[in-house]
């Protein structure tokens, strides 16, 4: 960082350069995840997917990207043009700001603010606005329904997410994601999902609560990124393509990018809150700043794999079931967990 | 601190510009979306006042909650009712009086406040633990009252929703 600062000798340039760093990561990561998704989906359905572009079709995501870049940007005549144009940018910005507080490694975090976990919950609300804006500006009934479904879903599932974050904060005593990760450093046994690095009696008592919380946060995170079994905003069989029906070309690509970037964000949040973030699962073995990035990305990637697996195996829920799960199952269970964790920590 | 000045003016322009759109726009949905940027700009200014917790809360509550609520109601009604937002002048005298009072009050507060302008980049420390401590000690009663009111509102909302279902 110091080196770049002296090289460019201009603070504004340095900040722009540093804040563009996660963008490079997002683009590369999305290419890999796209390929994984297509391949995993195909194998689940007993197909083989791309085989012709490169070895087993590894170049296909790049070809797809080039195709999207060349497509015509169609804007419907009866749409609200200004809002139609801005919506993808707002959705993507909402996704992107979350990367500022993700602790990729013990030395790399965009902004080491003390409210990291809280900020992540807040940043998600921008994506909702972007999707609502897209749905409304398209001037299309299906898009509007898709946008509104998405908003109600994301707002409902923000509550379990926030409550799960509160439980982690109660155990670690910090909202700073870097501190939360450091708290869990030193091997698999210290991860919060297994009760954190506390005396073994306390740990054993905490374990059932943390395991339940971990599972709930995982379910809520799938709902937050609008994926099957919670993919109501773009339920193809009901709503054509949902909120992004009218979008094409690069604007569609931005929604796509935002969706996959969000997938990584929620996985990374689960990982850094419950699974030790960048810390190595084997204590001091294979740990260090660079290994940190490796572990962080590998753990998050594991979660994305599970989410892809779920997407291609489970059917979609009904809208009322979705609300039922959020308000009558996940939220009350989290209240039980908060009470339990609080009592154990006080005693 | 050149960079911080630029960012400060960036947030100021966002806030003022979008509030102007909120007031002058004839399209009610656009006005609602402009309000979003106004809230966002205010959150940025809170950070300059070193109120990090309030800034993030502003994003969470206003952008994530209240804005979505406003958008819901505006979007679901504007197509059906098909009434443009009224932009004419109705009650000139009361409007001028009230605006003058509020404006005067703001200017008065601006003058009497002892602004501590800090040109150095201040040490950023989180305000969240202090706010939490104060809420649970000195301001426990208002805090509890607010929670009870919110609980009542929640139960009320659930009751209304349920009754509608039965009919």
Contacts between the chains, C-beta under 8 A, distances in Angstrom:
chain1	res1	chain2	res2	distance
A	11	B	2	6.6
A	11	B	3	4.7
A	12	B	2	7.4
A	12	B	3	5.7
A	12	B	6	6.9
A	15	B	3	6.4
A	80	B	27	7.7
A	80	B	29	7.3
A	80	B	30	7.4
A	82	B	30	7.3
A	83	B	29	7.5
A	83	B	30	6.9
A	83	B	33	6.4
A	113	B	52	6.8
A	113	B	124	7.8
A	113	B	126	7.9
A	114	B	52	7.1
A	114	B	125	7.7
A	114	B	126	3.5
A	114	B	128	6.9
A	115	B	52	5.8
A	115	B	53	6.4
A	115	B	56	5.2
A	115	B	126	6.4
A	115	B	128	6.2
A	118	B	53	7.8
A	118	B	56	5.3
A	118	B	60	7.5
A	118	B	128	7.7
A	119	B	56	5.3
A	119	B	59	7.9
A	121	B	60	6.3
A	122	B	56	5.1
A	122	B	57	7.8
A	122	B	59	4.1
A	122	B	60	4.0
A	122	B	63	7.4
A	122	B	64	6.3
A	123	B	59	7.4
A	124	B	64	7.3
A	125	B	59	6.7
A	125	B	60	6.6
A	125	B	63	5.0
A	125	B	64	2.8
A	125	B	65	7.7
A	125	B	67	7.8
A	125	B	68	7.4
A	126	B	59	8.0
A	126	B	63	6.6
A	128	B	64	6.9
A	128	B	68	6.0
A	129	B	33	7.8
A	129	B	36	5.8
A	129	B	63	6.7
A	129	B	67	6.4
A	129	B	68	7.1
A	129	B	71	7.4
A	132	B	68	6.9
A	132	B	71	5.4
A	132	B	75	7.4
A	133	B	33	6.3
A	136	B	29	6.3
A	136	B	71	7.7
A	136	B	75	5.2
A	144	B	75	6.9
A	148	B	72	6.8
A	148	B	75	7.2
A	148	B	76	7.6
A	151	B	68	5.4
A	151	B	71	7.6
A	151	B	72	7.0
A	155	B	64	7.2
A	155	B	65	7.4
A	155	B	68	6.1
A	158	B	64	6.8
A	175	B	126	7.6
A	175	B	128	6.4
